[in-house]
Amino acid sequence: MVPIASLWLPILVSAVIVFIVSSIIHMVLPYHHTDFAKVPSEDQVMESLRKFNLPPGDYMLPRPDSMKGMKSPEFKEKMTRGPVAVMTVMKSGPPSMGQSLVQWFLYLLVVGVFSAYVTGRALATGAPYLTVFRFAGCTAFLCYAVALWQDSIWYKRKWSTTLKNTFDGLVYGLMTAGTFGWLWPR
């Protein structure tokens, strides 16, 4: 068993490496460019929504007031007529990546901590590189990728987007695995 505090270096270094790799994936490689489609008549749709002054948050339409409401003829009619949507409204204004990048890096650290916890509980100091690689990599992959599948199951996110994000999670998991194997206490 390896104490989590002694794994601060692989936690930090893996977060930095995944941060850099994720930046390359999203800024250089083109495969995420089709994740979101443009709404037809975007200006008209935006103008229509603007008058409601929706605060930032997650919305579903139609949305019943209760589980019982899902069985009502009115709700069923709304679902049939459409549109049916799940949407996130963000704060209006110029795009700013600073806060998102900070949150992303903190998330990477949290994944590193979970990877360190699981791997540190399972293995001792001096464990072979490949054994550390397997435990840390599997844990990191599960953190980065598997929870995303729920969005396609329940909220109908395109499976192609979820599979691309799962591939990203695999890459991030491999980067974490390699870092932990490399920096594992001897």
Disulfide bonds with the S-S distance in Angstrom:
none
